[in-house]
Amino acid sequence: MSRLGRAATGAAAVALTASLPYWLPRLVIDLRVRLFARVNGEEGIPAPGREVPVEEFKRVYGHPAANGRSRGAALSDLFWYWLSPGAEVHQEHLEPGPRYDEVARTTRQILAGLSRERWSELVGRCTRRVLDELDQDTGGYGTREHRVRLRDLMMPVWAEVYYEVVFREPCPRHVRDLIVGNADDVVSALKCTSLRHMDRRNRLTAYLRERLASDPPPVPLPSLLSRREQAYYLQGTFFNTAVVQTSEAMAHLLLALATHQSVQDRLLSGEEDADYLDHVINETLQHFPLFGVAHRITTGEIPRGDGPPIPTGSVLLFNYPEYQRSGATGPQRFDPGRWLSADTRPSAFIPFGVTANRPCPARGFAVLTMRVAAEEMLRRFRLESTAEHTRSLPSRGPCLLIPHTDRPATAGRRPAGRAARLAGMRLGDRWAAIPRSLTQLVLGGYMVWDAQRQGLCRNYFATASGDLAEPAVAVSRTRRRSKPMRRVRR
């Protein structure tokens, strides 16, 4: 090969390598989505989709027959695998019946034990404590910039919050570590960035069982559950789902502020009315909904406006991101101002689910608590980030926290160094996506295989008594589809 040819080949190799962060992660993610769709089979009915159009989405979702939760869906083995131990008594995965009714009622009673004022005080206090620890651990004491992962920063806050909500006493540090270790392991497995570590989860289970035996919470736990199942109930509902979802919501909100400086400036100026931060929260949840796809199994026929009814035993796949995009004006633009008027407000917005079908139990105070935590953050720091912001957020939200009080001797040197750190963050985030996406592909494929092999949901209903398994849902589909189901994004 001539010198000119070698130079051209080298230049092409350099160009290809430099372009990897911009196309390879997306390609790998697409392959992973195809893998999940292939393994899950063709049993799902996408909503919105051809059989459940956008205009019928909420009606079908809220229909009384769309109430089967786990039994009869191949997807359930995978979700139970990710949420174990105790997925069989997780509030979101219990079949309708007396056990679900008592569990849901207990959750409402625990959450209703705090007034809005008490919620505000609790969240503010826990957020300040974690931020104080951040300064103490780095020796900054309010003057040093911090590079953090927002989800990691927020998880201890909500671990403390929900422990105190359940037990009505402050959370000991070692228990907080158990809760964070459990929640982080669950969400990392869900995002396929790590395999499950059951020892971390079992340590929290062991603590909860000991605690319930010696000093149970003030609100009586469901009597239809055994002591072991009561521990699983608290672990799954409060110290898994509540901690993970609220930490994810806060990571999205803070990263949205960090990547939209004009919005953050309006909040920091103090000139906006008190509702503006709520509009920012709504806009964040519109762009980055916490739920991806929720599945329900029909226990009866669901009539449709045009065409045959949806048959019993169908698996409905309710796609939150796709539904919310359908009702937005300018969906790619982050614009909190759209919430000021009913004419511009998105028409398809269900951040906490559909009221008629197991909505999020925290929907009544979620925005309030997010507002309080965000205000504590903004009181101390300006947030800046150059990381990519996606709904799944596998990067955990890299962000730079800049204190409002700079030392005079160093304030002049900060902007140049900060710009370099932000440039490094952008470059590191782009390149980190390559091995991370490959890891997700490999680990996701393994966990899908292992979940099918273990068959946690399938085997549970094969051996459970009638009282635990009711109401029975048609396990075999009443019809097969020749068309492939829409890809399920996680």
C-alpha positions as CSV (number, residue, x, y, z in Angstrom):
1,M,0.0,0.0,0.0
2,S,1.3,3.4,-0.9
3,R,2.0,6.1,1.7
4,L,-1.0,8.0,0.4
5,G,-3.2,4.9,0.8
6,R,-1.9,4.3,4.3
7,A,-2.6,7.9,5.3
8,A,-6.2,7.7,3.9
9,T,-6.8,4.4,5.7
10,G,-5.5,5.9,8.9
11,A,-7.6,9.0,8.5
12,A,-10.7,6.8,7.9
13,A,-10.0,4.7,11.0
14,V,-9.6,7.9,13.1
15,A,-12.8,9.3,11.7
16,L,-14.7,6.0,12.4
17,T,-13.3,5.8,15.9
18,A,-14.2,9.4,16.6
19,S,-17.8,8.9,15.4
20,L,-18.4,5.8,17.6
21,P,-20.1,7.7,20.5
22,Y,-22.7,9.1,18.1
23,W,-24.0,5.9,16.5
24,L,-22.7,2.8,18.2
25,P,-24.6,3.2,21.5
26,R,-27.9,3.7,19.7
27,L,-27.2,0.7,17.5
28,V,-26.5,-1.5,20.5
29,I,-29.7,-0.2,22.3
30,D,-31.7,-1.0,19.2
31,L,-30.3,-4.5,19.2
32,R,-31.1,-4.9,22.9
33,V,-34.7,-3.7,22.3
34,R,-35.0,-6.3,19.4
35,L,-33.7,-9.0,21.8
36,F,-36.3,-8.2,24.4
37,A,-39.1,-8.1,21.8
38,R,-38.0,-11.4,20.4
39,V,-37.8,-13.1,23.7
40,N,-41.1,-11.7,24.9
41,G,-42.8,-13.2,21.9
42,E,-45.8,-11.8,20.0
43,E,-48.3,-11.9,22.8
44,G,-48.6,-8.1,23.5
45,I,-51.0,-5.5,22.2
46,P,-49.2,-2.2,22.1
47,A,-51.1,0.8,23.4
48,P,-51.2,3.2,21.8
49,G,-51.1,1.2,18.6
50,R,-53.3,-0.1,15.8
51,E,-55.7,-2.0,18.1
52,V,-55.7,0.6,20.8
53,P,-55.3,4.1,19.2
54,V,-54.4,7.1,21.2
55,E,-57.9,8.3,21.7
56,E,-58.9,5.0,23.3
57,F,-55.8,4.6,25.5
58,K,-57.2,6.0,28.8
59,R,-60.6,4.3,28.3
60,V,-59.0,0.9,27.7
61,Y,-56.4,1.4,30.5
62,G,-59.2,2.3,32.9
63,H,-61.5,-0.5,32.0
64,P,-62.4,-2.8,34.9
65,A,-61.3,-5.9,32.8
66,A,-57.8,-4.5,32.4
67,N,-57.0,-5.6,35.9
68,G,-54.8,-8.7,35.7
69,R,-51.3,-8.0,36.7
70,S,-48.9,-10.9,36.6
71,R,-50.5,-14.2,35.8
72,G,-50.6,-15.1,32.2
73,A,-47.9,-12.8,30.8
74,A,-44.4,-14.0,29.8
75,L,-43.2,-10.5,30.8
76,S,-44.0,-11.2,34.4
77,D,-41.2,-13.7,34.8
78,L,-38.7,-10.9,33.9
79,F,-40.3,-8.3,36.2
80,W,-40.4,-10.7,39.1
81,Y,-36.8,-11.6,38.5
82,W,-35.8,-7.9,38.6
83,L,-37.9,-7.2,41.7
84,S,-37.2,-10.3,43.8
85,P,-37.2,-11.2,46.6
86,G,-40.9,-10.9,47.3
87,A,-42.2,-9.9,43.9
88,E,-45.3,-12.1,44.6
89,V,-46.5,-9.6,47.2
90,H,-45.3,-6.4,45.5
91,Q,-48.2,-4.0,45.4
92,E,-47.8,-3.4,41.7
93,H,-47.7,-7.1,40.9
94,L,-50.4,-8.6,43.2
95,E,-53.4,-9.9,41.4
96,P,-56.7,-8.2,42.2
97,G,-58.4,-9.6,45.3
98,P,-58.4,-9.4,49.1
99,R,-54.7,-9.4,49.4
100,Y,-54.2,-6.6,46.9
101,D,-57.0,-4.6,48.5
102,E,-55.5,-4.9,52.0
103,V,-52.0,-4.1,50.8
104,A,-53.2,-1.0,48.8
105,R,-55.2,0.2,51.8
106,T,-52.2,-0.2,54.1
107,T,-50.0,1.8,51.8
108,R,-52.6,4.6,51.7
109,Q,-52.8,4.7,55.4
110,I,-49.0,4.9,55.9
111,L,-48.7,7.7,53.3
112,A,-51.7,9.6,54.7
113,G,-50.2,9.7,58.2
114,L,-48.2,12.8,57.3
115,S,-49.8,16.2,56.5
116,R,-48.4,18.3,53.6
117,E,-46.6,20.4,56.1
118,R,-45.0,17.4,57.7
119,W,-44.0,16.0,54.3
120,S,-42.4,19.4,53.5
121,E,-40.5,19.5,56.8
122,L,-39.3,15.8,56.4
123,V,-38.1,16.1,52.9
124,G,-36.4,19.4,53.5
125,R,-34.6,18.1,56.6
126,C,-33.4,14.9,54.9
127,T,-32.2,16.8,51.8
128,R,-30.2,19.2,54.0
129,R,-28.6,16.4,55.9
130,V,-27.4,14.6,52.8
131,L,-26.1,17.9,51.3
132,D,-24.3,18.6,54.6
133,E,-22.7,15.2,54.4
134,L,-21.6,16.0,50.8
135,D,-19.7,19.1,52.0
136,Q,-18.3,17.3,55.1
137,D,-17.0,14.3,53.1
138,T,-15.1,16.6,50.7
139,G,-14.0,19.3,53.2
140,G,-15.7,22.0,51.1
141,Y,-18.2,23.3,53.7
142,G,-20.3,25.1,51.2
143,T,-17.4,26.5,49.0
144,R,-16.3,23.6,46.9
145,E,-17.7,22.5,43.6
146,H,-18.9,18.9,43.5
147,R,-19.1,16.5,40.6
148,V,-21.9,14.1,41.4
149,R,-24.3,11.5,39.9
150,L,-27.7,12.9,40.7
151,R,-29.4,9.6,41.2
152,D,-26.7,8.5,43.6
153,L,-27.0,11.9,45.5
154,M,-30.8,11.7,45.8
155,M,-31.2,8.0,46.8
156,P,-30.0,8.5,50.4
157,V,-32.5,11.4,50.8
158,W,-35.5,9.3,49.8
159,A,-34.2,6.3,51.8
160,E,-34.3,8.4,54.9
161,V,-37.7,9.9,54.0
162,Y,-39.5,6.7,53.4
163,Y,-38.0,5.0,56.4
164,E,-39.3,7.8,58.6
165,V,-42.7,7.6,56.8
166,V,-43.0,3.9,57.6
167,F,-41.5,3.8,61.1
168,R,-42.1,7.4,62.3
169,E,-38.6,7.8,63.5
170,P,-35.3,9.0,61.9
171,C,-33.4,6.5,59.8
172,P,-30.2,5.1,61.3
173,R,-27.2,5.5,59.0
174,H,-26.5,1.7,58.7
175,V,-30.2,1.1,57.7
176,R,-30.0,3.9,55.2
177,D,-27.0,2.1,53.6
178,L,-29.0,-1.1,53.5
179,I,-32.0,0.6,51.8
180,V,-29.7,2.4,49.3
181,G,-27.8,-0.8,48.5
182,N,-31.1,-2.6,47.8
183,A,-32.6,0.1,45.7
184,D,-29.5,0.7,43.7
185,D,-29.1,-3.0,43.0
186,V,-32.7,-3.2,41.8
187,V,-32.6,-0.2,39.5
188,S,-29.2,-1.2,38.1
189,A,-30.6,-4.6,37.1
190,L,-33.7,-3.0,35.6
191,K,-31.5,-0.9,33.4
192,C,-29.3,-3.9,32.6
193,T,-26.1,-2.0,33.8
194,S,-25.5,-4.7,36.4
195,L,-26.5,-8.2,37.4
196,R,-28.6,-8.8,40.5
197,H,-26.8,-9.1,43.8
198,M,-29.2,-11.0,46.0
199,D,-27.0,-10.7,49.1
200,R,-27.5,-7.0,49.1
201,R,-31.2,-7.4,48.9
202,N,-31.4,-10.2,51.4
203,R,-29.5,-8.1,54.0
204,L,-32.4,-5.6,53.9
205,T,-34.9,-8.4,54.1
206,A,-33.2,-9.8,57.2
207,Y,-33.2,-6.4,58.9
208,L,-36.9,-5.8,58.2
209,R,-37.9,-9.2,59.5
210,E,-36.0,-8.6,62.8
211,R,-37.4,-5.1,63.1
212,L,-41.0,-6.3,62.5
213,A,-40.5,-9.0,65.1
214,S,-39.3,-6.6,67.8
215,D,-40.7,-3.1,66.9
216,P,-43.3,-3.0,64.1
217,P,-44.4,0.3,62.5
218,P,-47.3,2.2,64.0
219,V,-49.6,1.4,61.1
220,P,-50.6,-2.3,61.2
221,L,-49.3,-4.2,58.3
222,P,-51.6,-6.4,56.1
223,S,-52.9,-9.3,58.2
224,L,-53.3,-11.5,55.1
225,L,-49.5,-11.5,54.7
226,S,-47.1,-13.6,56.8
227,R,-44.4,-11.9,58.7
228,R,-41.9,-12.7,55.9
229,E,-44.3,-11.4,53.3
230,Q,-44.8,-8.2,55.4
231,A,-41.1,-7.6,55.2
232,Y,-41.2,-8.2,51.5
233,Y,-44.1,-5.8,51.2
234,L,-42.2,-3.0,52.9
235,Q,-39.1,-3.7,51.0
236,G,-40.8,-3.8,47.6
237,T,-43.3,-0.9,48.0
238,F,-41.3,1.6,50.1
239,F,-37.6,0.7,50.0
240,N,-37.5,-0.3,46.4
241,T,-40.2,1.3,44.2
242,A,-40.7,4.5,46.3
243,V,-37.0,5.2,46.8
244,V,-36.1,4.3,43.2
245,Q,-38.9,6.2,41.4
246,T,-38.5,9.4,43.5
247,S,-34.7,9.4,43.1
248,E,-35.1,8.9,39.4
249,A,-37.7,11.7,39.2
250,M,-35.4,14.1,41.1
251,A,-32.4,13.1,38.9
252,H,-34.4,14.0,35.8
253,L,-35.6,17.3,37.3
254,L,-32.2,18.4,38.4
255,L,-30.5,17.3,35.2
256,A,-33.2,19.2,33.2
257,L,-32.3,22.3,35.2
258,A,-28.6,21.7,34.7
259,T,-29.0,21.5,31.0
260,H,-31.5,24.4,30.6
261,Q,-29.7,27.3,32.2
262,S,-32.4,29.8,31.2
263,V,-35.0,27.9,33.2
264,Q,-32.7,27.6,36.1
265,D,-31.9,31.3,36.0
266,R,-35.6,32.2,36.2
267,L,-35.9,30.1,39.3
268,L,-32.7,31.5,40.9
269,S,-33.8,35.1,40.2
270,G,-36.7,34.8,42.6
271,E,-38.9,36.7,40.2
272,E,-41.1,33.9,39.1
273,D,-44.3,33.0,40.9
274,A,-44.4,30.0,43.3
275,D,-46.0,27.8,40.6
276,Y,-43.2,28.1,38.1
277,L,-41.2,25.3,39.7
278,D,-44.3,23.0,39.5
279,H,-44.5,23.8,35.8
280,V,-40.8,22.8,35.5
281,I,-41.6,19.5,37.3
282,N,-44.6,18.8,35.0
283,E,-42.5,19.6,31.9
284,T,-39.8,17.2,33.2
285,L,-42.3,14.4,33.8
286,Q,-43.8,15.1,30.3
287,H,-40.4,14.6,28.6
288,F,-39.0,11.9,30.9
289,P,-41.9,9.8,32.2
290,L,-40.9,7.5,35.1
291,F,-42.8,4.6,33.7
292,G,-41.9,3.0,30.4
293,V,-44.3,0.2,29.6
294,A,-46.9,-1.1,32.0
295,H,-48.6,-4.4,31.2
296,R,-52.0,-5.6,32.2
297,I,-53.8,-8.9,31.4
298,T,-57.4,-8.7,30.6
299,T,-59.8,-10.7,32.8
300,G,-62.7,-10.1,30.4
301,E,-63.5,-8.7,27.0
302,I,-63.0,-5.0,26.5
303,P,-65.2,-3.4,23.9
304,R,-63.8,-1.1,21.3
305,G,-65.4,1.7,19.4
306,D,-64.6,0.3,16.0
307,G,-63.8,-3.4,15.5
308,P,-64.0,-6.5,17.6
309,P,-63.5,-6.4,21.4
310,I,-60.1,-7.1,23.0
311,P,-60.4,-10.7,24.1
312,T,-59.9,-12.2,27.6
313,G,-56.4,-13.2,28.4
314,S,-54.8,-10.5,26.2
315,V,-51.6,-8.8,27.4
316,L,-51.9,-5.0,27.0
317,L,-48.7,-3.0,26.8
318,F,-49.3,0.6,27.9
319,N,-46.5,2.7,26.5
320,Y,-46.3,5.9,28.6
321,P,-43.6,7.8,26.6
322,E,-45.3,7.2,23.3
323,Y,-48.7,8.2,24.7
324,Q,-47.4,11.4,26.3
325,R,-45.6,12.4,23.1
326,S,-48.9,12.1,21.2
327,G,-50.5,14.9,23.1
328,A,-47.6,17.4,23.3
329,T,-47.1,20.5,21.2
330,G,-43.5,20.8,20.2
331,P,-42.5,17.7,22.1
332,Q,-38.8,18.1,21.6
333,R,-38.7,21.6,23.2
334,F,-38.3,21.9,27.0
335,D,-40.8,24.7,27.7
336,P,-42.3,25.0,31.2
337,G,-44.4,27.9,30.0
338,R,-46.7,25.6,28.1
339,W,-48.3,24.7,31.4
340,L,-49.5,28.2,32.0
341,S,-52.5,27.9,29.7
342,A,-55.0,25.1,29.1
343,D,-54.7,25.8,25.4
344,T,-50.9,24.8,25.3
345,R,-50.9,22.3,28.1
346,P,-50.2,18.7,26.8
347,S,-53.5,16.7,26.5
348,A,-51.9,13.3,27.1
349,F,-50.2,13.6,30.5
350,I,-50.3,10.7,33.0
351,P,-47.1,11.0,35.1
352,F,-48.6,8.9,37.9
353,G,-50.8,6.5,35.9
354,V,-54.5,6.3,35.3
355,T,-56.7,6.9,38.3
356,A,-59.0,3.9,37.5
357,N,-56.1,1.4,37.3
358,R,-53.6,1.3,40.1
359,P,-52.2,4.9,40.0
360,C,-49.1,5.8,41.9
361,P,-49.9,5.9,45.6
362,A,-47.7,9.0,46.0
363,R,-49.5,11.1,43.3
364,G,-51.1,13.4,45.9
365,F,-47.8,14.7,47.2
366,A,-45.1,13.7,44.7
367,V,-44.8,17.2,43.1
368,L,-44.8,18.8,46.6
369,T,-41.9,16.7,47.8
370,M,-39.9,17.1,44.5
371,R,-40.4,20.9,44.8
372,V,-39.1,21.0,48.4
373,A,-36.0,18.9,47.5
374,A,-35.3,21.0,44.4
375,E,-35.6,24.2,46.4
376,E,-33.0,22.9,48.9
377,M,-30.6,22.1,46.1
378,L,-31.1,25.5,44.4
379,R,-30.6,27.3,47.6
380,R,-27.1,26.0,47.8
381,F,-26.0,25.3,44.3
382,R,-26.2,26.2,40.7
383,L,-26.3,23.1,38.6
384,E,-24.5,22.6,35.3
385,S,-24.1,19.5,33.1
386,T,-23.2,18.6,29.6
387,A,-24.3,14.9,29.8
388,E,-26.9,13.4,27.5
389,H,-30.3,13.4,29.1
390,T,-32.4,10.3,28.2
391,R,-35.5,8.8,29.8
392,S,-33.7,5.7,31.0
393,L,-30.7,7.7,32.3
394,P,-28.3,4.8,32.6
395,S,-25.5,7.3,33.3
396,R,-27.3,8.2,36.6
397,G,-27.1,11.9,35.8
398,P,-23.5,13.4,35.9
399,C,-23.7,17.0,37.1
400,L,-21.6,19.8,38.5
401,L,-22.8,21.4,41.7
402,I,-21.5,25.0,42.0
403,P,-21.9,26.7,45.4
404,H,-23.4,30.2,45.3
405,T,-20.6,31.4,47.7
406,D,-17.2,31.4,46.0
407,R,-14.0,32.3,47.9
408,P,-12.7,35.6,46.6
409,A,-9.2,34.2,46.1
410,T,-10.4,31.4,43.8
411,A,-13.5,32.9,42.2
412,G,-11.6,34.4,39.3
413,R,-10.0,31.0,38.5
414,R,-13.2,29.0,38.5
415,P,-14.8,29.8,35.1
416,A,-11.9,28.4,33.0
417,G,-11.5,25.3,35.2
418,R,-15.3,24.8,35.2
419,A,-15.5,25.0,31.4
420,A,-12.7,22.4,31.2
421,R,-14.6,20.1,33.6
422,L,-17.8,20.4,31.7
423,A,-16.0,19.7,28.4
424,G,-14.5,16.6,30.0
425,M,-17.9,15.6,31.3
426,R,-19.4,15.8,27.8
427,L,-16.5,13.8,26.3
428,G,-16.5,11.2,29.1
429,D,-20.3,10.8,28.9
430,R,-20.2,10.2,25.2
431,W,-17.4,7.6,25.3
432,A,-18.8,5.9,28.5
433,A,-22.0,5.2,26.6
434,I,-20.1,2.7,24.3
435,P,-19.0,0.1,26.9
436,R,-22.2,0.8,28.9
437,S,-24.5,0.0,26.0
438,L,-22.5,-3.2,25.2
439,T,-22.8,-4.2,28.9
440,Q,-26.5,-3.6,28.8
441,L,-26.8,-5.8,25.7
442,V,-24.9,-8.7,27.2
443,L,-26.3,-8.5,30.7
444,G,-29.9,-7.8,29.5
445,G,-29.7,-10.9,27.3
446,Y,-28.4,-13.0,30.2
447,M,-31.1,-11.8,32.6
448,V,-33.9,-12.5,30.1
449,W,-32.6,-16.0,29.7
450,D,-32.1,-16.5,33.4
451,A,-35.6,-15.1,34.2
452,Q,-37.2,-17.5,31.7
453,R,-35.1,-20.4,33.2
454,Q,-36.2,-19.6,36.8
455,G,-39.8,-18.8,35.9
456,L,-40.5,-17.1,39.2
457,C,-44.0,-15.9,38.3
458,R,-44.9,-19.0,36.2
459,N,-43.9,-21.4,38.9
460,Y,-45.6,-19.4,41.7
461,F,-49.0,-19.5,40.0
462,A,-48.5,-23.2,39.1
463,T,-48.1,-24.1,42.8
464,A,-50.1,-21.3,44.7
465,S,-53.3,-22.1,46.4
466,G,-56.6,-20.7,45.1
467,D,-56.7,-18.0,47.7
468,L,-53.3,-16.6,46.7
469,A,-53.7,-16.9,43.0
470,E,-57.3,-15.5,42.5
471,P,-58.8,-14.2,40.4
472,A,-57.5,-16.6,37.8
473,V,-56.8,-15.1,34.4
474,A,-56.8,-17.1,31.2
475,V,-53.3,-18.3,30.9
476,S,-53.5,-19.2,27.3
477,R,-54.2,-16.6,24.7
478,T,-57.6,-16.9,23.0
479,R,-56.0,-15.9,19.7
480,R,-52.6,-15.6,18.2
481,R,-51.3,-12.7,16.1
482,S,-49.3,-13.0,13.0
483,K,-48.0,-9.4,13.2
484,P,-45.0,-8.8,15.5
485,M,-45.7,-6.7,18.5
486,R,-44.3,-3.2,18.8
487,R,-40.9,-3.0,20.5
488,V,-41.0,-2.7,24.2
489,R,-38.5,0.0,25.5
490,R,-37.2,-0.2,29.0
